[in-house]
Amino acid sequence: MSNIRIKNSKKTLLSDNYYTLNKFNFDYQMSDGSWVHQMREVYERGHGAGILLYNTTKKTVVLIKQFRLPTFLHDNKDGFLIEIPAGLLDLDNSEQCVIRETEEEVGIRLKSVKKVYEGYSSPGVLTEKMHFFVGEYTDDMKVSEGGGLESETEDIEVLEIPFTEAVRMLNEGEIVDTRTIVLLQYAIIHKLIN
């Protein structure tokens, strides 16, 4: 860390069971010049990539449905979310990641993708930067049923739905995953499917 408005930074490891959770104590210089002591917990889990798959001929999109424990613990009655295919970069670049995740999760082998955004997922607590893509698919790109990797204990339902239905679900609050919201709004604004 190099920032002239931060000094006396101390990092304490809280957990490294799956990802890394650190506590940072530091002094921060406010805009008025005064110094305050602050404490923040930062979760480091790597960067991710996600994709909205769309078919202009059929006017459909491919989304997935999977169980997300944190949403279940909060207010999602069954814990399932409708989302875009996505995953962590691991050792891949973002394009390689999204192509790999698409095949693993939905069984579509893409030839090309288009990066449209990148941004921090939740900058108040996560170091993760998310890379957003769109990709056009056709039926002949289907190479498997998808569903995720057994080795990762993924249990993914593949949903090919009309784009108009996805927009309805977005507008009625049935789609609440922010990554999916961002890419559906991109598709609407840029008229990916007319």
C-alpha positions as CSV (number, residue, x, y, z in Angstrom):
1,M,0.0,0.0,0.0
2,S,1.3,3.4,-0.9
3,N,-1.0,6.3,-0.2
4,I,0.2,9.5,1.5
5,R,-3.1,9.7,3.4
6,I,-2.6,6.3,5.1
7,K,0.1,5.6,7.8
8,N,0.8,3.1,10.6
9,S,-1.0,0.3,8.7
10,K,-1.1,-3.1,10.5
11,K,-2.5,-6.2,8.9
12,T,-3.8,-9.1,11.0
13,L,-4.9,-12.4,9.4
14,L,-8.4,-13.5,10.6
15,S,-9.0,-16.5,8.3
16,D,-7.5,-18.3,5.4
17,N,-9.8,-21.3,5.3
18,Y,-10.9,-20.9,1.7
19,Y,-10.1,-17.3,0.8
20,T,-8.3,-14.7,3.0
21,L,-9.9,-12.4,5.5
22,N,-7.6,-9.7,7.0
23,K,-8.2,-7.0,9.5
24,F,-6.4,-3.7,8.8
25,N,-5.8,-1.0,11.5
26,F,-4.5,2.3,10.1
27,D,-4.4,6.0,10.4
28,Y,-6.2,7.9,7.7
29,Q,-5.9,11.6,6.9
30,M,-9.3,13.2,6.4
31,S,-9.9,15.8,3.7
32,D,-9.7,18.5,6.3
33,G,-6.1,17.4,7.2
34,S,-6.9,15.7,10.5
35,W,-5.9,12.1,11.2
36,V,-8.3,9.4,12.4
37,H,-7.8,5.8,13.3
38,Q,-9.8,3.3,11.3
39,M,-10.3,-0.5,11.2
40,R,-11.5,-2.4,8.2
41,E,-11.8,-6.1,7.3
42,V,-10.9,-7.0,3.8
43,Y,-11.8,-10.2,2.0
44,E,-9.4,-11.3,-0.7
45,R,-10.8,-13.9,-3.1
46,G,-9.3,-13.1,-6.4
47,H,-10.9,-11.5,-9.5
48,G,-13.8,-12.9,-11.5
49,A,-15.4,-12.8,-14.9
50,G,-19.0,-13.3,-16.0
51,I,-20.9,-13.3,-19.3
52,L,-24.4,-12.7,-20.7
53,L,-25.0,-15.2,-23.4
54,Y,-27.5,-14.1,-26.1
55,N,-28.9,-15.5,-29.3
56,T,-30.2,-12.9,-31.8
57,T,-32.1,-15.4,-33.9
58,K,-34.0,-17.0,-31.1
59,K,-34.1,-13.8,-29.1
60,T,-33.0,-15.7,-26.0
61,V,-30.4,-15.5,-23.2
62,V,-28.8,-18.2,-21.2
63,L,-28.7,-17.8,-17.4
64,I,-28.1,-20.2,-14.6
65,K,-29.8,-21.0,-11.3
66,Q,-27.8,-22.1,-8.3
67,F,-27.9,-22.1,-4.5
68,R,-26.1,-19.3,-2.7
69,L,-25.8,-19.8,1.0
70,P,-25.2,-16.1,2.0
71,T,-28.5,-15.1,0.3
72,F,-30.3,-17.9,2.1
73,L,-29.0,-16.8,5.4
74,H,-30.2,-13.3,4.7
75,D,-33.7,-13.2,3.1
76,N,-33.8,-15.4,0.1
77,K,-36.3,-18.1,1.1
78,D,-34.9,-21.0,-0.9
79,G,-31.3,-19.6,-1.4
80,F,-31.4,-20.0,-5.2
81,L,-30.4,-17.1,-7.5
82,I,-30.7,-16.6,-11.2
83,E,-27.4,-15.4,-12.5
84,I,-25.0,-15.1,-15.4
85,P,-22.4,-17.8,-15.8
86,A,-19.3,-16.6,-13.9
87,G,-16.2,-17.7,-12.1
88,L,-12.9,-16.8,-10.6
89,L,-10.0,-16.1,-12.9
90,D,-7.7,-18.6,-11.2
91,L,-4.6,-18.5,-13.5
92,D,-6.5,-17.5,-16.6
93,N,-7.0,-14.0,-18.1
94,S,-10.6,-12.8,-17.9
95,E,-11.4,-13.9,-21.5
96,Q,-10.1,-17.4,-21.0
97,C,-11.9,-17.6,-17.7
98,V,-15.3,-16.7,-19.1
99,I,-14.9,-19.1,-22.0
100,R,-14.0,-21.9,-19.6
101,E,-16.8,-21.1,-17.2
102,T,-19.4,-20.9,-20.0
103,E,-18.5,-24.5,-21.1
104,E,-18.4,-25.8,-17.6
105,E,-21.6,-24.2,-16.4
106,V,-23.9,-24.2,-19.5
107,G,-22.2,-26.5,-22.0
108,I,-21.6,-23.9,-24.7
109,R,-18.2,-23.7,-26.4
110,L,-17.8,-20.0,-27.4
111,K,-15.6,-18.9,-30.2
112,S,-15.4,-15.3,-29.2
113,V,-16.6,-12.9,-26.5
114,K,-16.7,-9.1,-26.0
115,K,-15.5,-7.4,-22.9
116,V,-17.9,-4.6,-22.0
117,Y,-17.0,-3.5,-18.4
118,E,-14.9,-4.1,-15.4
119,G,-15.4,-2.9,-11.9
120,Y,-15.0,-3.7,-8.2
121,S,-17.7,-6.0,-6.9
122,S,-18.1,-4.5,-3.4
123,P,-15.1,-2.2,-2.8
124,G,-15.9,-1.6,0.9
125,V,-15.0,-5.1,1.8
126,L,-13.8,-7.1,-1.3
127,T,-10.6,-6.8,-3.3
128,E,-12.4,-8.6,-6.2
129,K,-12.6,-6.9,-9.6
130,M,-15.3,-8.3,-11.9
131,H,-14.8,-8.5,-15.7
132,F,-18.1,-8.3,-17.6
133,F,-18.6,-9.9,-21.1
134,V,-21.3,-10.6,-23.6
135,G,-21.2,-13.4,-26.1
136,E,-23.5,-14.5,-28.9
137,Y,-24.2,-18.3,-29.0
138,T,-25.9,-20.6,-31.5
139,D,-27.4,-24.1,-31.0
140,D,-24.4,-25.7,-32.7
141,M,-22.1,-24.4,-30.0
142,K,-23.7,-26.7,-27.4
143,V,-21.2,-29.4,-26.4
144,S,-22.7,-30.7,-23.2
145,E,-25.5,-30.2,-20.7
146,G,-23.4,-28.0,-18.5
147,G,-24.3,-28.0,-14.8
148,G,-20.9,-27.2,-13.4
149,L,-18.0,-29.3,-12.3
150,E,-18.6,-32.2,-9.9
151,S,-15.1,-31.6,-8.5
152,E,-16.3,-28.2,-7.4
153,T,-19.6,-29.6,-6.1
154,E,-21.5,-27.3,-8.4
155,D,-25.2,-27.9,-8.9
156,I,-26.2,-25.6,-11.7
157,E,-29.5,-25.5,-13.6
158,V,-29.2,-24.0,-17.1
159,L,-32.0,-21.6,-18.1
160,E,-32.4,-20.6,-21.8
161,I,-35.2,-18.0,-21.7
162,P,-36.6,-15.4,-24.0
163,F,-34.9,-12.0,-23.5
164,T,-38.2,-10.4,-22.9
165,E,-38.8,-12.8,-20.0
166,A,-35.4,-12.0,-18.5
167,V,-36.2,-8.2,-18.7
168,R,-39.6,-8.9,-17.1
169,M,-37.8,-10.9,-14.3
170,L,-35.4,-8.0,-13.9
171,N,-38.1,-5.4,-13.7
172,E,-40.1,-7.4,-11.2
173,G,-37.2,-8.1,-8.9
174,E,-36.9,-11.8,-9.6
175,I,-33.3,-11.3,-10.7
176,V,-31.3,-9.8,-7.8
177,D,-27.7,-10.7,-8.6
178,T,-25.9,-7.4,-9.4
179,R,-23.6,-9.0,-12.0
180,T,-26.7,-10.2,-13.9
181,I,-28.5,-6.9,-13.5
182,V,-25.5,-5.0,-15.0
183,L,-25.3,-7.2,-18.1
184,L,-29.0,-7.3,-18.7
185,Q,-29.1,-3.5,-18.5
186,Y,-26.2,-3.4,-20.9
187,A,-28.1,-5.6,-23.3
188,I,-31.2,-3.3,-23.1
189,I,-29.2,-0.1,-23.5
190,H,-27.1,-1.5,-26.4
191,K,-30.0,-3.3,-28.0
192,L,-28.2,-6.6,-28.3
193,I,-31.5,-8.3,-29.0
194,N,-34.2,-6.3,-31.0
